[in-house]
Amino acid sequence: TNMEEKRNEITVTLVLQREIAKKLAVTERTVQSALRFETNSPSAKLIRAYALNHGGKMFEITKKEVDNPYKEVTII
């Protein structure tokens, strides 16, 4: 099985994360969820736009299953 999952994530500094939460009157948890694309509300989109326009970086995260590199290792 060669399963592959892709998702986006925006990374920001902790300072920027707190600034966004304060400016948009939301919790830091709300900001984190939006930056991990776990939410897609209008405020989540605003959070992502603000983050990217203030130095945040967006990454495409690929989760791909790989073969066990230790299958030949014997545990005694």
ABEGO torsion letter per residue (X at the ends): XBBBBBBBBBBBBAAAAAAAAAAAGBBAAAAAAAAAGABABAAAAAAAAAAAAAGBBBBBBBBBBBBBAAAABBBX
